[in-house]
Amino acid sequence: MSDWEDHAASMRDRATRLFATALKARDDGNDAYAEELTRLASEAIDEAADIEKAPTQATGASSHVGQHVPNPQRVKGRRRDRRVE
């Protein structure tokens, strides 16, 4: 398992624990705390999903690494702007 997969799994485990604690808080009558824990659990799930998407996006971006794209303002002899007045 890679580091990013391990981190995503860790975030999902955290979400599971937060949801369980939120259920306990709701059972105990502490609705505000339960809602906050549920929000945090949802954020953890979203973060895990983002982590799982990241390697796919990084792979696509890596094909552009090392390609040089010149800055048009720095290219010698090139006209910067043609304005029609």
CORTAUR-V217960 format. One record per helix or strand of 3 or more residues. SS is the DSSP state (a for helix, b for strand). FROM is the first residue (numbers start at 0). TO is the last residue. If there is no record, write none. Layout:
ss=SS from=FROM to=TO
ss=SS from=FROM to=TO
//
This chain:
ss=a from=2 to=26
ss=a from=30 to=61
//
